[in-house]
Amino acid sequence: MKLEETAELIGDLQKAQSDRLGLPTFPVPPYTHPPTDHEVELANRITNNLTEMAKQANPGSLVSSEALHKAMGINLDAATFQSVHQTNFASSGFTGKPS
């Protein structure tokens, strides 16, 4: 199952990163050792697995509308939303009734 495989890959990546970051540092930038090819491969496999699983899920199962709005800086206060639309419709002459 992809989820179990991905969880194992994340554990492997965590160990590889801990091992690398536990090495003695350099006295000048970048101070730490760069990611190994193995770490990059693990990260790519994790990304691919998560992408495949996300494609099979409904968007609402992954993130709520509220979280998306917050991330995008959109504040949809219901009262403000309704008031803005009523004002826009009224000023456009739209009554909602057939003419």
C-alpha positions as CSV (number, residue, x, y, z in Angstrom):
1,M,0.0,0.0,0.0
2,K,1.3,3.5,-0.9
3,L,0.6,5.0,2.5
4,E,2.7,2.4,4.3
5,E,5.5,2.6,1.8
6,T,5.5,6.4,2.1
7,A,5.6,6.2,5.9
8,E,8.6,3.9,5.6
9,L,10.3,6.2,3.1
10,I,9.8,9.2,5.4
11,G,11.4,7.2,8.3
12,D,14.3,6.3,6.0
13,L,14.7,10.0,5.0
14,Q,14.6,11.2,8.6
15,K,17.4,8.7,9.5
16,A,19.5,9.7,6.5
17,Q,19.1,13.4,7.3
18,S,19.9,12.9,11.0
19,D,23.0,11.0,10.0
20,R,24.1,13.8,7.6
21,L,23.3,16.6,10.0
22,G,25.1,14.8,12.8
23,L,28.4,15.0,10.9
24,P,31.0,17.6,11.9
25,T,30.1,21.0,10.3
26,F,32.3,23.1,8.1
27,P,33.8,26.3,9.5
28,V,32.5,28.4,6.5
29,P,29.1,28.4,4.7
30,P,27.2,26.3,3.9
31,Y,28.4,24.8,7.3
32,T,26.6,21.5,6.7
33,H,27.0,18.7,4.2
34,P,24.7,18.9,1.2
35,P,21.9,16.2,0.8
36,T,23.2,12.9,-0.5
37,D,21.9,11.4,-3.7
38,H,20.1,8.8,-1.5
39,E,18.3,11.6,0.4
40,V,17.2,13.3,-2.9
41,E,16.0,9.9,-4.2
42,L,14.0,9.3,-1.1
43,A,12.5,12.8,-1.2
44,N,11.5,12.4,-4.8
45,R,9.8,9.0,-4.1
46,I,7.9,10.5,-1.2
47,T,6.8,13.4,-3.3
48,N,5.7,11.1,-6.1
49,N,3.8,8.8,-3.7
50,L,2.0,11.7,-2.0
51,T,1.1,13.2,-5.4
52,E,-0.4,10.0,-6.6
53,M,-2.4,9.6,-3.4
54,A,-3.6,13.2,-3.5
55,K,-4.8,12.8,-7.1
56,Q,-7.1,10.0,-5.9
57,A,-8.7,12.0,-3.1
58,N,-11.5,14.5,-3.1
59,P,-10.1,18.1,-2.6
60,G,-12.1,18.5,0.6
61,S,-10.5,15.4,2.1
62,L,-7.1,17.1,1.8
63,V,-7.8,20.6,2.9
64,S,-10.8,22.6,4.0
65,S,-12.2,25.6,2.1
66,E,-11.5,27.7,5.2
67,A,-7.9,26.8,5.2
68,L,-7.6,27.6,1.5
69,H,-9.2,31.0,2.0
70,K,-7.0,31.7,4.9
71,A,-3.9,30.7,2.9
72,M,-5.0,33.0,0.0
73,G,-5.8,35.9,2.4
74,I,-9.5,35.7,1.5
75,N,-11.9,36.6,4.4
76,L,-15.4,35.5,3.5
77,D,-17.3,36.8,6.4
78,A,-20.9,35.7,5.6
79,A,-22.4,39.1,6.5
80,T,-19.8,41.0,4.5
81,F,-20.2,38.7,1.5
82,Q,-23.9,39.0,1.4
83,S,-23.9,42.7,1.9
84,V,-21.4,43.2,-1.0
85,H,-23.4,41.1,-3.4
86,Q,-26.7,42.8,-2.5
87,T,-25.1,46.2,-3.0
88,N,-23.6,45.1,-6.4
89,F,-26.9,43.7,-7.6
90,A,-28.9,46.8,-6.5
91,S,-26.5,49.2,-8.2
92,S,-26.6,47.2,-11.4
93,G,-30.4,47.3,-11.5
94,F,-30.7,43.5,-11.1
95,T,-33.8,42.5,-9.2
96,G,-33.6,38.8,-9.6
97,K,-37.0,38.8,-11.3
98,P,-37.5,38.1,-15.0
99,S,-38.2,41.2,-17.1
